[in-house]
Amino acid sequence: TLMNRVPRAQLSPEQQAGWDRSMAICEDATILEVFANSPKASKFFSQHFYKELFFEGDVPRRYKELVRYRLSLIHGCQFCNRNNRASSLEA
């Protein structure tokens, strides 16, 4: 293993909330546990990349969710695929 997984109990309250959402959707929070090794990267990923790109702006959420799911299918991340599929169906 190149990077350790940070246990849920050691995550910040915000990271724990993300962990809980991920486990509820796809029963996998590995990427969040690994990102927790770098709080700066974790914050960028959750608060800037995802929040600003996919949850703000004028484009309706349903279209953003479909694009997000399509992007995850292209790059092949199984964690992303499971989460984004559930989110796109919800939207």
Secondary structure, DSSP 8 states (H G I E B T S, - for coil): --S----GGGS-HHHHHHHHHHHHHHS--HHHHHHTT-HHHHHIIIIIIIHHHHSSSSS-HHHHHHHHHHHHHHHT-HHHHHHHHHHHHH-
